[in-house]
Amino acid sequence: MKVDIQIAKDHEQVDITFYCDAFTTPRHYREAIHIVTCFSYEFDLDPELEDEDLEEIIEKTRELEKEEFTFNINEEGIEVDIS
């Protein structure tokens, strides 16, 4: 699975970009959840993310005719940006 991870120089934000085409097996969903959870813990956050949540994000991304979505993680919380 292709994933792009950008960590701000001051470590105040992490951006994790996933590509919809990379999600071809249930394992890919679990791996994505683990990646997001790992970086979330650095900010004392618990994303409470499940496979169904990722499926909805991917579905919405495809509806918008986009190829990728990004989790923006910082002290204020976790946001999903569809680009």
N, C-alpha and C positions, 0 to 999 in steps of 0.2 A: 504494500500500500504506500502510495506517495503522500507524504506529509511535509509541509513547510512550517518550521518553527522559528519565530523571530523573538529574541529576548532583548528588551530595551537595555541600553548601556547602563542605565542606573538601576536596572532590575525592578522597575516599578510596574512593568507590564509585559505580558507574554501573549503573542498572537500565534495561534495554531490554525493553519489552513489545511482543510481536507478537500479532496476532489471527489465529486459524486461518483465518477466512473470507477473509483478505487474500491467501492463497497460492493463486493461480489459474493461474499460469504458471511455467515453469522459471526465468524471469528473477527472479521474486519470491524464490525460494530463494537465488539468487546475490546479490541485493541485501541480503537479511538476513544472509548470511554476511559480506559486505563491511562492513556496519554493525557487527556483533559484533567482527570482526577489527580494525577501526579503533580502537574503544574499548579492546580488549584490549591493543593495542600501547602504550597509555598506561601500562599496568601491567607492561610487558615480558612479556606473555603471548602465546602462540600457540594459539588455540583448536583448530586442526586440525579444523575443522568442515567437513562436506561435505553435499551435498544429501540423501543418505540419512539422515544424522543428524537433520536438520531434519524429514524425513518421519516418522521414528520419534517425535520429540518431538510433532509434530502429531497423529499417530495416538494416542499415549498421552493427550494432552490431550483428544481427542474421546472416547476410551474412558471417561475420568473425567467426561464430560459437562461439560467446561469450555470456555470460548471463547478463552482467552488463556494465554500462558506468558511468563515473564520470565527474561532472562539477568541474573544478578547478578554483576557483575565488580568485583573488588577485588584488592588485593595478594596475598591468599591463594589466589586462583584464580577460576574461573568455575563458577557453579552455575546450574541451570535450576529455576525455581519454577513449578509449574503451579497457577494460581489460578482 
